[in-house]
C-alpha cells in the first residue's frame, strides 16, 4: 500500500485564518493565533506528546488529535514552521522551536530555498533540509517512513502547495469559534478543492472537526 500524505489537527478560525497577522519570533502564531490551538493544548494527547503531564481532556477533541499520532513515519514542514530565520542561514544554531528533544522522533523534511546539513536531535528526530521542492520532500519522506504514512505539519502555505498538486490524502481541519480578521488562509486560492474529497463533520468538545479524505 502506498504511503499517504496526511494533515491532522490543523486549526482554522471561523473566518478562515490558520495564523494571526504579524508573525514574529516572539509571536510565532501571529497576533491572536495562539487561541486557535487552545483546544489541542487541553487534550491528553497533546500533553503526552509535548510534555510530561499525563492529564488533559479525553473527549472527542482528544480522540481526533490522537488520530494524527498513529501510523506516521516521517513529517514534512515548511521553513516557517521550523523557525523564524529567513534567507541564507546566518548560522546553524537554530534547531527548531521544540528544544533538544523534539516531539517527532522520526525524520522531518523541511522545505527551504537554502540547503544546510541535516540536524540530528535527541529522541530520534533528524531534520533534513530540502531545497528542491515538494515532490523531492515527498519522495524522501515516503522512503524514510518505511511503509508508514507521512504527516504534513504545516504551515498553511506548505499544505496549499501539496493540495494544489493533488498529493494530500487526508486533511483534518479543526474549526475554532474565534474570528481573527486577518492572517494566513488555508483555502483562499484553492477553488473547487472539496470536489476531490469526501467530507465528514464531527462536533467536538471545543471545535468542529472537518475530515477530508481523497476519493
C-alpha positions in Angstrom: 0.0 0.0 0.0 1.3 3.4 -1.0 2.1 5.8 1.9 -0.5 8.5 2.3 0.2 12.2 3.0 -1.9 13.3 6.0 -2.7 16.6 7.7 -4.0 16.5 11.2 -5.4 18.9 13.8 -4.7 22.0 11.6 -6.7 24.7 13.4 -8.6 27.4 11.5 -10.7 30.3 12.7 -14.4 30.8 11.6 -13.2 33.4 9.1 -10.7 31.0 7.5 -7.4 32.0 9.1 -4.8 29.5 10.3 -2.5 32.0 11.9 -2.9 35.6 13.0 -1.2 38.7 11.4 2.3 39.9 12.2 4.0 36.6 12.9 7.4 37.0 14.6 10.0 35.3 16.8 8.1 36.5 19.9 4.7 35.7 18.4 5.2 32.8 16.0 1.4 32.1 15.6 0.7 35.8 14.9 -1.5 38.2 16.9 -4.3 36.2 18.4 -3.1 32.9 16.7 -2.5 31.0 19.9 -6.2 30.9 20.7 -6.6 28.7 17.6 -4.7 25.9 19.4 -6.1 26.1 22.9 -8.4 23.1 22.2 -5.4 21.0 21.3 -3.3 22.2 24.3 -6.1 20.9 26.6 -6.1 17.3 25.3 -4.3 14.4 26.9 -2.7 13.6 23.5 -1.1 17.0 23.2 0.1 16.9 26.8 1.6 13.4 26.3 3.4 14.3 23.1 4.7 17.7 24.0 5.2 17.4 27.8 5.3 15.2 30.8 1.8 15.9 32.1 -0.4 12.8 31.8 -3.5 14.9 32.4 -5.7 16.6 29.8 -9.1 16.1 28.3 -10.1 12.7 26.9 -13.2 13.5 24.9 -13.8 13.8 21.1 -11.2 16.5 20.7 -8.6 14.2 22.2 -9.7 11.3 20.1 -9.3 13.4 16.9 -5.9 14.7 18.0 -4.8 11.1 18.7 -5.5 10.1 15.1 -2.6 12.2 13.9 -0.1 10.3 16.0 -1.0 6.9 14.6 0.9 5.3 11.7 3.2 8.3 11.0 6.8 7.5 10.0 8.0 10.9 8.7 7.0 14.6 8.7 7.2 17.4 6.1 7.0 21.0 7.2 7.7 24.5 5.8 10.6 26.6 6.9 8.4 29.0 8.7 7.2 26.2 10.9 10.8 25.1 11.6 11.9 28.6 12.6 11.8 32.3 12.1 15.1 32.7 10.2 14.7 33.9 6.6 17.0 33.9 3.6 20.5 32.4 3.9 21.2 30.7 7.2 23.3 33.2 9.2 24.5 30.2 11.3 23.3 26.8 12.1 22.4 27.4 15.8 18.6 27.4 15.3 17.3 23.8 15.6 13.6 24.4 15.8 11.0 25.6 18.4 10.9 22.3 20.3 14.2 22.2 22.4 16.8 19.4 22.3 14.2 16.6 22.1 11.5 17.5 19.5 8.2 15.6 19.6 8.6 13.9 16.2 11.0 11.0 16.9 11.5 10.3 13.2 12.8 12.1 10.1 11.5 15.6 9.4 11.9 17.2 6.0 12.0 21.0 6.0 11.2 22.8 2.7 13.6 25.6 2.2 15.4 27.6 -0.6 18.7 27.4 1.3 20.3 24.0 2.0 22.1 23.1 5.2 23.4 19.8 6.6 20.9 17.5 8.5 20.5 18.2 12.2 20.3 15.1 14.5 18.3 15.7 17.7 17.6 13.7 20.8 14.9 11.1 20.7 15.4 10.0 17.1 14.4 13.3 15.3 16.6 14.3 12.4 15.8 17.5 10.4 16.6 17.3 6.7 16.6 20.4 4.6 15.1 20.1 1.1 15.8 22.9 -1.4 14.4 21.2 -4.5 10.7 21.3 -3.9 7.7 19.5 -2.6 8.0 16.4 -4.8 11.5 15.8 -3.6 10.5 16.2 0.0 7.6 13.8 -0.5 9.8 11.1 -2.1 12.4 11.4 0.6 9.7 11.3 3.4 8.0 8.3 2.0 11.3 6.4 1.8 12.2 7.4 5.4 8.7 6.5 6.6 9.4 2.8 5.9 5.9 1.9 4.9 4.1 4.2 7.3 2.3 7.4 6.3 3.8 10.9 6.1 2.4 13.8 8.0 2.4 17.4 6.6 2.9 19.5 9.7 2.3 22.9 8.1 2.2 25.8 7.8 -0.7 26.8 5.6 1.4 27.6 2.5 3.1 24.2 2.6 -0.3 22.4 2.9 -1.6 24.6 0.0 1.2 23.5 -2.3 0.5 19.8 -1.7 -3.2 20.3 -2.0 -2.7 22.2 -5.3 -0.6 19.3 -6.6 -3.2 16.8 -5.6 -0.9 15.0 -3.2 -2.9 15.3 0.1 -4.8 12.1 1.0 -6.3 13.1 4.4 -6.9 16.6 5.7 -8.2 17.2 9.2 -9.1 20.8 10.0 -10.4 21.9 13.4 -12.6 25.0 13.0 -12.3 27.1 16.1 -15.1 29.5 17.2 -13.0 32.7 17.0 -12.6 35.5 14.5 -9.1 36.7 13.7 -10.0 39.3 11.0 -6.7 38.8 9.1 -3.7 36.5 8.9 -2.8 33.5 6.8 -5.5 31.5 5.0 -5.5 27.8 4.1 -8.2 27.6 1.4 -8.1 31.1 -0.1 -6.7 30.1 -3.6 -8.0 26.6 -3.9 -11.3 26.8 -5.7 -13.2 23.5 -6.0 -10.8 21.7 -3.7 -13.7 19.9 -1.9 -14.7 18.2 -5.2 -11.7 15.9 -4.8 -12.6 14.8 -1.2 -15.3 13.1 0.8 -16.0 15.4 3.8 -17.1 14.5 7.3 -18.1 16.9 10.1 -17.8 15.9 13.7 -18.7 18.3 16.5 -16.1 18.2 19.2 -15.9 19.5 22.8 -14.5 22.9 21.8 -14.2 22.9 18.0 -15.8 21.5 14.8 -13.7 18.7 13.2 -13.7 18.6 9.4 -12.2 15.4 8.0 -11.5 15.4 4.2 -10.5 12.1 2.6 -9.4 11.9 -1.0 -11.8 10.0 -3.2 
